[in-house]
Amino acid sequence: MSRTVLSIALMLFTVALSPALQAQGTTAVLHDGTVLTTTGELFTTEGPIWDIDLDNRTITVVGKDVTIPLTVDGAEVLISGSSVSSNDAEAPTGIGATNFDRLLDINASDRDVKPSQAGPARSLFSSSEANRTDAGASGTRSAIAQAHIQENYFEYLQLCYPAHADVLPADFLQRAGVRGDDQSAWAYPASAGGTLKSAGTIYEDAAGNRYYIPDIEVVIELSENVSGGTVASVDPGSPGIPPSFVIGEMLIIMNQDPRFGADVFGLGELEINPAIFFTQGVGALVDTIGHTVGEHVLFVQEVLTDLSDPANGLLVTAEGFRFRNNKDEIRFRGIVGQIGGVELSVTILGETFPIDLTPDPLTNQSTYTFRSRGDLDVAAITEIQLTATLPGGGAGAAPLFNETIFRADVE
């Protein structure tokens, strides 16, 4: 699962509009076995979802019925940004044609809930559409589901607020919609529908019927809201109370919608145990990606930190590479995920150089900068090897960390 779904999606849409883009697939197979062939005609979408057709596996957005096929050129198509836990709850995958009905609010708010994700606080449709009960409303709208969604929002809000009352404004609950003791006066925030971003080509079946098939990319989001800053308060939650924290004057609750993930990432973009964040998070500088309900509450799907999980082993990062062939200079920097107890070296063109580490007690990590000028034929460098060992371990010692970094990947 990528930490930068939003950035990747934006990049894909920029690319998708390029006249030089070529069709990514040749043959698609629908959920019912219908075989389609690409016309090569490009399309893109990015906008609020209007409707979902379960029978045809389509999502209607910006005037197009985007069809989620079973496969494109034999590869299964899954909707990026969506998440479905496996039976062991450890290996999430995306929603696709085989489990397409998981997209519906009524299933997400009832059938598909689980202890760690008790149900959505925001509909996949706009709040005005989700509340429709007139005869012309689509069958995918559900007043029952929307009632559950609104109840969820107010329940999560009131459950999580007390742990952070000392760092949130005195009128926070009122800002967030809890207007007095009379629940009929409470104001659930209005919202647009979830966003579908897709890029692909138009396909045809044997009868000439046309289909918008996202053979380049398809991403679904309830929103694309981001909040970064210093964490003022954390609460790991308890049975019946979701984990939550505060940045600025925003209450951030771990996502409860089973259609999307709720993950914490640490140093080196590795997924870490959320308990590490909720133990060490106060004062940490983090970024969050998720969906807001109104202006004051964010349901976070990805928490991005610089924390380390001991279960992942020793972590060493390397970035900021500079190769200057004309001056025979190489430079890069990075982080080692602990203070003391480790020696770091780099091997370049068969020669090994020790790297000095600078401890940072505030983060319980070490930083380093490596620079060599005039000592190596930089034009000949194609890769470097970073190695971390126990102090005094010697050349034959088993490394704590060992990674080959290719110049073509970082230059």
Secondary structure by P-SEA (a helix, b strand, c coil): ccccaaaaaaaaaaaaacccccccccccccccbbbbbbccbbbbbbccccccccccbbbbccccccccccccccbbbbbccbbbbcccccbbbbbcccccccccccccccccccccccccccccccccccccccccccccccaaaaaaaaaaaaaaaaaccccccccccccccccccccccccccccccccccbbbbbbbbbbbccccccccccccbbbbbccccccccccccccccccccccccccccccccccccccccccccccccccccccccccccccccccccccccccccccccbbbcccccccccbbbbbccccccccccbbbbccccccccccccccccccbbbbbbbbbbccccbbbbbbbbccccccccccbbbbbbbcccccccccccbbbbbbccccc
